[in-house]
Every structure is written in C-alpha cells, then in structure tokens.
Amino acid sequence: MSDTAVATVPFTAGQEGYASYRIPAVVATGPGTLLAFCEGRVESARDWGRIDVVLKRSADGGRTWGPLQVAAAGGTDLAGNPAPVALDSGRVLLVHVRSAAAASEELILHGKVAEADGRRVWVQHSDDEGLTWSDPREITEQVKHPGWRWYATTPGHGIQLSTGRVVVPGNHTLPPEGSDTGAEPRYNSGHCLLSDDRGESWYLGYLDQDTSGYINANETTAAELPDGRVYFNTRNDSRSPGNRADAHSADGGRTLSPRFRPQAGLTGPVCQGSVLHLGDPDVLLYSGPADPAHRALMTVRASTDGGTTWRVAHTVDGLPAAYSDLVRVDADTVGLLYETGDFGQYERIAFRTLPVTRFT
C-alpha cells in the first residue's frame, strides 16, 4: 500500500436500506480482501428489532468498497454481533447471534423471554472471500449453558491461533439470586468459544463468573501474543478502577491465569474496544474512545509488554466515537473500522488506515 492514508465511509445511517449501522467487525483474507461487517438495523438504531449482518468488500485496502451484501439475514427477527474469523485455509467463518425481534436486552435480562426467542448462536462460512455464504448452522447447545440469559459474541473479529484453534470471545449473564432482577451488572460474565477443527464443532473455553461486582466481564476482544498466550481485554462497568479489564490464557483460551483484573491504563468510557497484535513488530494495539466519560475521541494505544502498560499511539480526532475493530491490512498498514459522527457516535461507520511505523 502507498504512504497515502485511506479514509472512507463504508456505512452511513439511513442509506442503502437501513436506518442505522452498528457493531463493526473487519478481517483481511489471505489474498488481501478486506471484509467489513456490521449490523444493518432496519427500523432504528436500537439494539433489538429487525437486524441483518451486512457486509462490504474492498480489494484495494479500503480505498473503495463494493456493494452492500447481506451475510446473515435476520428476516423479521435479529441476526447480529458479527464475529468473523479469517482462517489459514482461506475460509472465513462468521459466528453471530440470533433472537426474536421483540427480545430486547431488558426483557432478556429480566427473564421475560422464552429460550427459543432469546439469544442463540449460529455460524456460517464463505469460501470465496465473502462473495457468497453458507446457510447458517446453530451451535447454541455447544456454547451456551442452560439458564444463561443475555449472550453476545465479541463484538469484533475472532482469531485463529498458531496452533490452528479458533477463539471467539463472548459474554453472558447469569440467572439472578434472591430478589435481584437479573439486570444488575454483577451478573455480567465472560467466556470464549473454541473450535479445534476450523469451525466444524465448538465448545466453551474459560468461564469468568464472579458475582462480587468488582469486575464483571462484558464485551471482549482477544489477540495471540508471540509467546503463545492469548490476551483478552474486556469492557467492565463494575466498581473496579477504570472501565477496562484484561487477562491472559496460557492454554489457548481454556482457562485464564489469572482471571480478569483492572486495566486502568486504558482510560475511556464504558464501551467496546478492539485489540490486535501486529506479529512483527511485537506490538499489541488497542482501539477505543479515550474520553473518560463520553463515547468520543477514538484513539489507538500500543503496548510492548503484552498489555501490561499502554501508551497513546494515535488519536483519530476529537469527534464522537464508539465501537471499533482493528485489522492488519498488509505488511505496512493497520486498518481501523469504527463508529463515529459529527454530532453523534452512530452516524456512520468509517474506515481509515495507519502506517505500522506509527506504532514502532
């Protein structure tokens, strides 16, 4: 890619048949095609209703984008939380959740939605770089315990480890105790989905379920470090210092050692974030809004010690901003797909490139 930075807008609210676009995720295929996913929300920006997982492809590093495609159709219901994984075989997996259109998070948390209408987990794949997709296949019984209420994959991309294992972070809520309603933050919990046969079968990895209310894992992202450990970084809205927490796994996501602890070095609001390890150089990146109280100030931070300490590497701008995802575009370039707008965080999903040299 040339030294000229790319700044494009693949998705704009109110255009191409959807009232809103949210929850970005992006991967690069082996030949270098970028696949940018998000939720296409038919009626409004709300988190429930008629929602499809939509996709745009770019063959030139994000300079231009092809027509909007529906990768996972929700029909009259919801298909969302795209978690794509680009495999070494060339196949792209798309793990996502489905639920009834009327099943809002509030109703699910309060246990007022039947299991069949609640959050269920599906996977499909593409063998032609996102041009066409297989029929979705349900894997709920493999990766969701009975009694769990809310359930979400990532948001953002999943990863394939150097061992071949596929890791997709997730989160769920536990059923409440006593007189609690189930909506209390202390029931937020973390897990990951694992596959050792490139997405044919799935099972649960670590479970992080601590109802003390100090740290409660929520939306989570992952990266493999050079020593083979998996680094997990999660949104946290409990009472620990800051709004981020992180953990490491030495066994490919089966267990955490130790469990999630506060990561106060990543200042920001309660919001999703993304991590990406560059491989060469040995730098771990984190993207997310950096304003301590508001979803604004999209910033990429860098760590050279496996996520222990962080420094600001690039501030995109001072505009409203929310969810994001990072991708290695090529040897010289990192891509950032993120929610932003001039007067609100969810006006558009933008894409921009940054030189790897910025992080070294």
PyMOL commands that set and color helices and strands:
alter all, ss='L'
color gray80, all
select helices_A, chain A and resi 105-109+115-117+140-143+185-187+356-359
alter helices_A, ss='H'
color red, helices_A
select strands_A, chain A and resi 7-12+20-28+34-41+51-58+69-72+78-86+92-99+120-126+137-138+151-153+159-160+166-173+188-195+203-208+217-224+230-236+244-249+261-262+274-277+284-289+298-303+311-315+321-330+333-340+348-355
alter strands_A, ss='S'
color yellow, strands_A
deselect
rebuild
show_as cartoon
